[in-house]
Amino acid sequence: MILLRLIGGLGNQMSQVAYSAILAKKINKKLYIDNTSYHNYKIRPCSIQKFKLDNNIEFYKDYDNFKYKQLRLSQKSYHLIQYIFGKRKQMGKKWYKFFAKMGHYYSFDSDYYGFPNSKKKVVDVYGYFLAEEYFHENKDYIKKIFILDDKYISENAKEYYSSIVNCSCSVAISIRLQDDYLKSNVHNVCTKEYFLQAIQVIQEKFPDAYFFVFADDIERAKGLELNIPSTYIENMSDVEGMFLLTKCNHYIISNSSFSWWGAYLGEYSEKVILAPKKWMNNSIDYSSKYYEGVVKIDGK
């Protein structure tokens, strides 16, 4: 079996489940999700279970199992190695292959490291895995597992859905403004200038553009005063926001996994995606985040 240690907000959850589900197909194992990290993580909920997923994906239950405790110890040991090498530094492909050979698919790096095979009966997955190269060959499969169960779509969301699909040129602006983002020294906070520059690019290309604004703090988003024809998407759950994002024609995204997945799964075949040129405030190469067709905007 494959045991995925799920962590982070919805975008990160989707990256981890997508990677693990593809790995499960490649090495012919069943995928189990460990969501116990959300007992203590209160910033964002575990929401992946609201998607339909597939029959090869279940939530793990046997947390008293000795093997599970071994895997948790292995994951903690990995963080110790990370600390020794320096926080937020790339561990590199050699370390990735070394751990994968032992049945531990661990990566918090930005690079693509592939799907090495492991002969271990039980393997575990731990990390973020937000690199398009992991997913592009299985994009149709990923779209199927991330179909939102109808019971999680509220009447309010259905009204927004109607507005988006009936709009001649719908453009999603995805903004991240919660405190955990703003107060971080590592995250590159997208400025008002970035959004205005991206809006100008969109309006020059699509004069009839109408904007739908998504944000993790909608009041702060309103405070940017972008002065555009727009609707602010309010009182939506994270999965409803993701569902609505994928229905838009074009995208102005922030440097977040949530924004990334909303645009990546966008259904319009001729979509335009604008993204910040700088992904994070460090020296790591984040080029794997920019798949073919994404336009980088300076926004300074």
C-alpha positions as CSV (number, residue, x, y, z in Angstrom):
1,M,0.0,0.0,0.0
2,I,0.9,3.7,-0.3
3,L,0.3,5.9,2.8
4,L,0.2,9.6,2.1
5,R,0.8,12.0,5.0
6,L,-1.6,14.8,4.0
7,I,-0.6,18.4,5.0
8,G,-1.4,22.0,4.2
9,G,-4.3,23.8,2.5
10,L,-6.4,22.6,-0.3
11,G,-3.9,23.3,-3.1
12,N,-1.2,21.4,-1.3
13,Q,-3.6,18.5,-0.6
14,M,-4.4,18.3,-4.3
15,S,-0.7,18.2,-5.2
16,Q,0.0,15.4,-2.8
17,V,-3.1,13.4,-3.7
18,A,-2.5,13.8,-7.4
19,Y,1.2,12.7,-7.1
20,S,0.3,9.8,-4.8
21,A,-2.6,8.6,-7.0
22,I,-0.4,8.6,-10.1
23,L,2.4,6.8,-8.1
24,A,-0.2,4.2,-7.0
25,K,-1.1,3.5,-10.6
26,K,2.5,3.2,-11.6
27,I,3.6,0.7,-8.9
28,N,0.2,-1.0,-8.6
29,K,-0.7,-0.2,-5.0
30,K,-3.7,1.1,-3.1
31,L,-3.5,4.6,-1.8
32,Y,-4.4,5.4,1.8
33,I,-4.6,9.0,3.1
34,D,-3.4,9.9,6.7
35,N,-5.1,13.1,7.6
36,T,-4.1,13.2,11.3
37,S,-2.0,16.4,10.8
38,Y,-5.3,18.3,10.8
39,H,-5.9,17.5,14.5
40,N,-3.4,20.3,15.3
41,Y,-3.3,22.3,12.1
42,K,-6.1,24.8,12.4
43,I,-5.3,27.4,9.7
44,R,-7.0,25.4,6.9
45,P,-9.2,22.3,6.9
46,C,-8.7,18.9,5.3
47,S,-11.1,19.1,2.4
48,I,-9.8,16.5,-0.1
49,Q,-12.5,14.1,0.9
50,K,-15.1,16.3,-0.7
51,F,-13.9,15.4,-4.1
52,K,-15.1,12.2,-5.7
53,L,-11.5,10.7,-5.9
54,D,-11.7,7.0,-6.9
55,N,-12.1,3.5,-5.6
56,N,-8.3,3.1,-5.2
57,I,-8.1,5.9,-2.6
58,E,-9.2,5.5,1.0
59,F,-8.6,7.2,4.3
60,Y,-6.3,5.3,6.7
61,K,-7.6,4.2,10.0
62,D,-5.1,1.8,11.7
63,Y,-3.1,4.5,13.5
64,D,-2.0,2.1,16.3
65,N,-0.2,-0.1,13.7
66,F,3.5,-0.5,14.4
67,K,4.4,0.1,10.7
68,Y,2.5,3.4,10.8
69,K,4.5,4.5,13.8
70,Q,7.7,3.5,12.0
71,L,6.7,5.7,9.0
72,R,6.0,8.7,11.2
73,L,9.4,8.3,12.8
74,S,11.0,8.2,9.3
75,Q,9.2,11.4,8.3
76,K,10.4,13.2,11.5
77,S,13.9,12.0,10.8
78,Y,13.7,13.5,7.3
79,H,12.9,16.9,8.8
80,L,16.0,16.5,11.0
81,I,18.1,15.9,7.9
82,Q,16.5,19.0,6.3
83,Y,17.4,21.0,9.4
84,I,21.0,19.9,9.2
85,F,21.2,20.9,5.5
86,G,19.5,24.2,6.2
87,K,15.8,25.0,6.3
88,R,14.1,25.6,2.9
89,K,17.1,24.4,0.9
90,Q,16.8,21.9,-1.9
91,M,17.6,18.4,-0.7
92,G,18.2,17.3,-4.3
93,K,17.4,14.3,-6.5
94,K,20.1,12.1,-4.9
95,W,18.4,12.3,-1.5
96,Y,15.0,11.8,-3.1
97,K,16.1,8.6,-4.8
98,F,17.9,7.4,-1.7
99,F,14.7,7.7,0.4
100,A,12.4,6.4,-2.4
101,K,14.6,3.3,-2.7
102,M,13.7,2.6,0.9
103,G,10.0,3.2,0.3
104,H,9.9,6.8,1.4
105,Y,8.8,9.3,-1.3
106,Y,9.7,12.5,0.4
107,S,10.2,15.9,-1.2
108,F,9.6,19.5,-0.2
109,D,11.7,20.7,-3.1
110,S,10.4,22.7,-6.1
111,D,12.0,20.4,-8.7
112,Y,10.6,17.4,-10.5
113,Y,12.2,14.2,-9.4
114,G,9.9,11.6,-11.1
115,F,8.4,8.3,-9.9
116,P,11.2,5.9,-9.0
117,N,10.1,2.4,-8.3
118,S,10.3,0.8,-4.9
119,K,10.1,-2.9,-4.1
120,K,8.9,-2.2,-0.5
121,K,5.5,-3.6,0.3
122,V,4.5,-0.5,2.2
123,V,5.6,3.0,1.0
124,D,4.8,6.4,2.2
125,V,4.5,9.9,0.6
126,Y,5.4,13.1,2.4
127,G,5.9,16.5,0.8
128,Y,4.3,19.1,-1.6
129,F,5.0,17.9,-5.2
130,L,3.8,21.0,-6.9
131,A,5.5,20.6,-10.3
132,E,3.4,20.3,-13.5
133,E,5.7,17.6,-14.9
134,Y,4.4,15.2,-12.3
135,F,0.8,15.5,-13.6
136,H,0.7,16.3,-17.3
137,E,0.7,12.7,-18.6
138,N,-2.3,11.9,-16.3
139,K,-4.2,15.2,-16.5
140,D,-7.5,13.6,-17.6
141,Y,-7.3,11.2,-14.6
142,I,-6.6,14.0,-12.2
143,K,-9.5,16.0,-13.4
144,K,-11.8,13.0,-12.7
145,I,-10.6,12.5,-9.1
146,F,-11.0,16.2,-8.4
147,I,-14.6,16.4,-9.4
148,L,-16.5,18.0,-6.5
149,D,-19.3,16.0,-5.0
150,D,-22.6,17.8,-5.7
151,K,-23.6,17.8,-2.1
152,Y,-20.8,20.3,-1.3
153,I,-22.0,22.8,-3.8
154,S,-24.3,25.4,-2.1
155,E,-27.1,27.4,-3.7
156,N,-24.9,30.5,-3.3
157,A,-22.1,28.7,-5.2
158,K,-24.6,27.7,-7.9
159,E,-25.5,31.3,-8.4
160,Y,-21.9,32.3,-8.9
161,Y,-21.4,29.4,-11.2
162,S,-24.3,30.6,-13.4
163,S,-22.7,34.1,-13.5
164,I,-19.3,32.7,-14.5
165,V,-20.5,30.3,-17.3
166,N,-22.8,32.9,-18.7
167,C,-20.1,35.6,-18.9
168,S,-18.7,36.1,-22.3
169,C,-15.1,36.6,-21.0
170,S,-14.7,35.6,-17.4
171,V,-11.3,36.3,-15.7
172,A,-10.5,34.9,-12.3
173,I,-8.2,36.9,-10.0
174,S,-6.9,34.7,-7.2
175,I,-5.5,36.7,-4.3
176,R,-3.8,35.4,-1.1
177,L,-3.9,37.8,1.8
178,Q,-4.3,35.8,5.1
179,D,-1.9,36.6,8.0
180,D,0.2,33.4,7.6
181,Y,1.1,34.6,4.1
182,L,1.6,38.3,4.8
183,K,3.7,37.7,7.9
184,S,6.0,35.2,6.2
185,N,9.5,36.3,5.2
186,V,9.6,33.5,2.5
187,H,6.4,34.2,0.7
188,N,6.5,36.8,-2.1
189,V,3.3,38.8,-1.4
190,C,1.8,39.9,-4.7
191,T,1.4,43.6,-4.7
192,K,-1.4,45.8,-6.0
193,E,0.9,46.8,-8.8
194,Y,1.2,43.2,-9.9
195,F,-2.5,42.8,-10.2
196,L,-3.0,46.1,-12.0
197,Q,-0.3,45.2,-14.5
198,A,-1.8,41.8,-15.1
199,I,-5.3,43.4,-15.4
200,Q,-4.0,45.8,-18.1
201,V,-2.5,42.8,-20.1
202,I,-5.9,41.1,-19.9
203,Q,-7.9,44.1,-20.8
204,E,-5.7,44.9,-23.8
205,K,-6.2,41.3,-25.1
206,F,-9.9,41.0,-24.0
207,P,-11.7,44.4,-23.9
208,D,-14.9,42.7,-22.7
209,A,-13.2,41.0,-19.8
210,Y,-15.2,40.7,-16.6
211,F,-13.4,39.8,-13.4
212,F,-14.3,37.4,-10.6
213,V,-12.2,37.9,-7.5
214,F,-11.3,35.0,-5.3
215,A,-9.4,35.6,-2.0
216,D,-8.6,33.9,1.3
217,D,-9.5,37.3,2.9
218,I,-12.1,38.9,0.7
219,E,-12.3,42.2,2.8
220,R,-8.5,42.8,2.3
221,A,-8.9,42.0,-1.4
222,K,-11.6,44.7,-1.6
223,G,-9.2,47.0,0.1
224,L,-6.9,46.8,-2.9
225,E,-9.4,48.9,-4.8
226,L,-8.7,47.5,-8.3
227,N,-11.5,49.5,-9.9
228,I,-12.5,47.0,-12.5
229,P,-15.8,45.4,-13.6
230,S,-16.0,42.6,-11.1
231,T,-17.7,40.3,-8.7
232,Y,-16.1,39.3,-5.4
233,I,-16.7,35.6,-4.6
234,E,-17.8,35.6,-1.0
235,N,-18.8,33.0,1.7
236,M,-17.5,30.0,-0.2
237,S,-15.8,27.0,1.1
238,D,-12.3,26.2,-0.2
239,V,-13.6,23.4,-2.5
240,E,-16.4,25.7,-3.8
241,G,-13.8,28.3,-4.6
242,M,-11.7,25.7,-6.5
243,F,-14.8,24.5,-8.3
244,L,-15.7,28.0,-9.4
245,L,-12.1,28.9,-10.4
246,T,-12.0,26.1,-12.9
247,K,-15.0,27.4,-14.7
248,C,-13.4,30.8,-15.6
249,N,-11.9,31.5,-19.0
250,H,-8.7,33.2,-18.0
251,Y,-6.6,33.7,-14.9
252,I,-4.5,36.1,-12.9
253,I,-3.0,34.0,-10.1
254,S,-1.0,34.5,-7.0
255,N,2.0,32.4,-6.1
256,S,0.0,29.8,-4.3
257,S,-0.9,26.1,-4.9
258,F,-4.6,27.0,-4.6
259,S,-4.3,29.5,-7.4
260,W,-2.1,27.2,-9.4
261,W,-4.6,24.3,-9.3
262,G,-7.6,26.5,-10.1
263,A,-5.9,27.7,-13.3
264,Y,-4.3,24.4,-14.2
265,L,-7.6,22.6,-14.1
266,G,-9.4,25.4,-15.9
267,E,-11.7,24.0,-18.5
268,Y,-11.4,26.6,-21.2
269,S,-9.2,25.4,-24.0
270,E,-7.8,28.8,-25.0
271,K,-7.2,30.1,-21.4
272,V,-4.6,32.7,-20.7
273,I,-2.8,32.5,-17.3
274,L,-0.8,35.3,-15.8
275,A,1.4,34.6,-12.8
276,P,4.0,36.5,-10.7
277,K,7.5,36.3,-12.1
278,K,8.9,35.8,-8.6
279,W,7.4,32.8,-6.8
280,M,9.2,33.0,-3.4
281,N,11.6,35.3,-1.6
282,N,14.7,33.0,-1.7
283,S,17.3,31.9,-4.2
284,I,15.6,28.5,-5.1
285,D,14.7,28.0,-8.8
286,Y,10.9,27.7,-9.0
287,S,10.7,27.3,-12.8
288,S,8.8,24.0,-12.4
289,K,5.8,26.0,-11.3
290,Y,5.4,27.7,-14.7
291,Y,4.0,25.2,-17.2
292,E,3.7,25.9,-20.9
293,G,1.6,28.9,-21.7
294,V,1.9,30.7,-18.4
295,V,2.8,34.4,-18.8
296,K,5.1,35.9,-16.1
297,I,4.3,39.4,-14.8
298,D,6.9,41.5,-12.9
299,G,4.4,43.6,-11.0
300,K,6.9,45.9,-9.4
